[in-house]
Amino acid sequence: MSRYVVQAGWKHAPHLSKQDIDDLTGSISAHQLEARMNGVPTLGAGAIYPIPEEDIVVNPFKIPDWWARIYGLDVGWKKTAAIWGAWDRDTDTIYLNSEHYRGMAEPSVHAKSIRMRGAWIPGVIDTAAHGSSQHDGRKLMDLYQDEGLILHNADKAVEAGLLAMLDRLSTGRLKVFSTLQHWLGEYRLYRRNDKGRIVKENDHLMDATRYLVMGLHQATTRPIDRTTMPVSPGDTTTGY
């Protein structure tokens, strides 16, 4: 049996006038607006970040070399996720610009993908990675560091991290590239249940982003390759 999904919202309903849409818009909360108006799937009743996507999504652009970089890493056998951020210190704005989202692979596979974004970029990793690997008993943290990754322990103060992220999203200081479809997919469904607890499903990139935001002080700029810098007349240095 063939199945398909039709995505539709208010704008696709010809019987709704502009006044009807304006009235409906004013009657619901912000985090439900995207789903109702454009048919974007979401579970909004307990949305943790009730900020419309249109307020945080930007088109990709070339990141200046002088912006500091960092990534958050959430590891697990079923799913390992990493999110990269570029920090414009002048405006205190973080731009999420790349993502890694893969399950059922060895640390070496994930590490190779991570290094391709820049081996010099530091990461903030979930401290649950200090649990033993099923393969040889070595700690996952050690496995990833042995693969050449620069890693720091994540601050896992959940509520403080959520508030820090919400503050940035609300004030326009956390933006996300439109190409990060896995991140946006999790963002739409990130919610609390009727008891106020975070629903721990499909939240790997949300966790990784929280680690990134809380570990922003670890961000660094691209190292300068002094061996390629021009030498001034009379300068006897050799790039050191």
C-alpha positions in Angstrom: 0.0 0.0 0.0 1.4 3.4 -1.0 1.4 6.2 1.5 2.2 9.9 1.3 2.0 12.9 3.6 0.5 16.3 2.6 2.0 19.2 4.5 -0.5 22.1 4.7 -1.2 25.0 6.9 -3.4 28.1 7.0 -1.8 29.6 3.9 -3.0 26.6 1.9 -6.7 26.9 3.1 -8.5 29.1 0.6 -11.5 29.5 2.9 -9.4 31.5 5.4 -9.3 35.2 4.8 -6.3 37.4 5.9 -8.4 38.6 8.8 -9.1 35.0 9.8 -5.4 34.2 9.8 -4.6 37.3 11.7 -7.1 36.4 14.4 -5.8 32.8 14.6 -2.2 34.0 14.8 -3.1 36.2 17.8 -4.9 33.3 19.6 -2.0 30.8 19.8 1.4 30.7 21.3 4.5 31.4 19.3 5.9 27.9 19.3 2.7 26.6 17.6 2.7 29.2 14.9 5.0 27.5 12.5 3.0 24.3 12.6 -0.4 25.9 12.2 0.6 28.5 9.6 2.9 26.4 7.4 2.2 22.8 8.3 5.7 22.2 9.7 5.5 19.1 12.0 6.1 19.9 15.7 5.0 18.8 19.1 4.5 22.2 20.5 2.4 21.7 23.7 5.5 21.5 25.8 8.1 23.0 23.5 11.3 23.7 25.3 12.4 26.4 22.8 9.2 28.3 21.7 11.0 30.4 19.1 9.8 30.2 15.5 12.4 28.8 13.1 12.2 31.8 10.9 13.7 33.8 13.7 16.8 31.6 14.0 17.5 30.1 10.6 19.9 31.9 8.3 21.3 31.0 4.9 24.9 29.5 4.9 27.8 32.0 4.5 31.6 31.9 4.6 32.7 32.0 8.2 35.4 34.6 8.9 38.7 33.0 10.0 38.8 35.2 13.1 35.6 33.8 14.6 36.2 31.3 17.3 35.1 27.7 16.7 33.9 24.9 18.9 31.7 21.8 18.6 29.5 19.8 21.0 29.6 16.0 21.0 27.0 13.6 22.2 28.1 10.0 21.9 26.3 6.7 21.8 26.1 3.5 19.9 22.6 4.1 18.5 23.4 7.7 17.6 26.4 9.9 17.9 25.9 13.6 17.1 28.1 16.6 16.8 27.2 20.2 16.1 29.7 22.9 15.1 29.5 26.6 16.1 31.2 29.7 15.0 31.3 32.5 17.6 31.2 36.1 16.5 32.6 37.7 19.6 31.8 41.2 18.5 28.0 40.5 18.6 28.3 37.5 21.0 26.4 35.5 18.4 26.9 31.7 17.8 26.2 30.4 14.3 25.6 26.6 14.1 27.1 25.7 10.8 27.7 22.0 10.5 26.4 18.7 11.9 27.4 15.1 12.2 24.6 12.6 12.8 25.3 8.9 12.6 24.6 5.7 14.5 26.2 2.3 14.9 29.7 3.2 14.0 33.1 2.9 15.7 34.7 6.0 17.4 37.3 6.0 14.6 34.6 6.5 12.0 33.0 9.4 13.9 36.4 10.9 14.6 37.4 10.9 11.0 34.2 12.9 10.1 34.8 15.3 13.0 38.5 15.9 12.0 37.4 16.8 8.4 35.8 20.0 9.8 39.1 21.0 11.3 41.3 18.9 13.6 42.2 22.1 15.4 38.7 22.8 16.6 38.1 21.9 20.2 35.1 19.8 21.2 33.0 19.6 24.4 31.9 16.0 25.0 29.2 14.4 27.2 31.0 13.1 30.2 29.0 9.9 29.9 31.7 9.1 27.3 33.8 8.2 30.3 31.9 5.0 30.6 33.7 1.9 29.3 33.5 0.9 25.6 32.0 -2.5 24.9 34.9 -3.4 22.6 38.0 -3.3 24.8 37.0 -1.7 28.1 38.9 1.5 27.4 37.0 4.7 28.1 35.3 6.3 25.1 36.9 9.7 26.0 40.3 8.1 25.6 39.3 6.4 22.3 38.3 9.8 20.8 41.3 11.6 22.1 43.5 8.8 20.7 41.9 9.6 17.3 43.3 13.1 17.6 40.4 15.0 18.8 40.8 18.0 21.2 38.1 17.4 23.9 36.9 19.0 27.1 34.3 17.7 29.5 30.8 19.1 29.1 29.0 21.1 31.8 25.8 18.9 32.1 23.8 21.3 34.3 20.7 20.7 32.2 18.3 23.4 33.3 21.1 26.0 33.3 22.0 24.9 29.8 18.5 25.1 28.6 18.1 28.6 30.0 21.3 29.7 28.4 20.2 28.4 25.0 16.7 29.9 25.4 18.2 33.3 26.2 20.4 33.2 23.1 17.6 32.0 20.9 15.2 34.7 22.2 17.7 37.5 21.8 19.0 36.5 18.3 22.4 35.4 19.6 22.1 31.8 18.4 21.5 31.2 14.7 21.5 28.0 12.7 22.3 27.4 9.0 19.3 26.3 7.0 21.3 23.2 5.8 21.2 21.6 9.2 18.1 19.5 8.7 18.8 16.9 11.5 19.2 19.8 14.0 16.0 21.4 12.8 14.2 18.1 12.9 15.1 17.7 16.6 14.4 21.3 17.4 10.8 20.9 16.2 10.1 17.9 18.5 12.2 18.9 21.6 9.7 19.1 24.4 8.6 18.3 27.9 6.0 15.8 28.8 2.9 16.5 30.9 5.0 16.1 34.1 7.5 18.7 33.0 10.3 16.3 32.2 12.3 16.5 29.0 11.3 13.8 26.5 14.5 11.9 25.9 13.9 11.0 22.3 15.7 12.3 19.2 17.5 14.9 21.3 21.2 14.1 20.5 21.9 17.4 18.7 19.9 19.4 21.2 22.2 17.9 24.0 25.3 18.6 21.9 24.2 22.2 21.3 23.7 22.7 25.1 27.2 21.3 25.7 28.6 23.8 23.1 26.8 26.8 24.6 27.9 25.9 28.1 31.5 25.3 27.0 31.8 28.4 24.8 34.8 29.6 26.8 36.8 26.7 25.2 36.3 28.1 21.7 39.4 29.1 19.8 40.3 30.7 16.5 42.2 29.0 13.6 45.9 28.7 14.3 48.1 30.9 12.2 50.5 29.1 9.9 53.6 31.2 10.4 55.6 29.2 7.9 53.6 30.8 5.1 53.8 34.4 6.4 55.9 36.8 4.3 59.2 37.7 5.9 60.1 41.4 6.3 63.4 42.7 5.1 66.1 42.1 7.7 63.9 39.6 9.6 66.1 36.6 10.5 63.3 34.5 11.9 62.2 31.4 10.2 58.5 31.2 11.1 58.8 30.3 14.8 
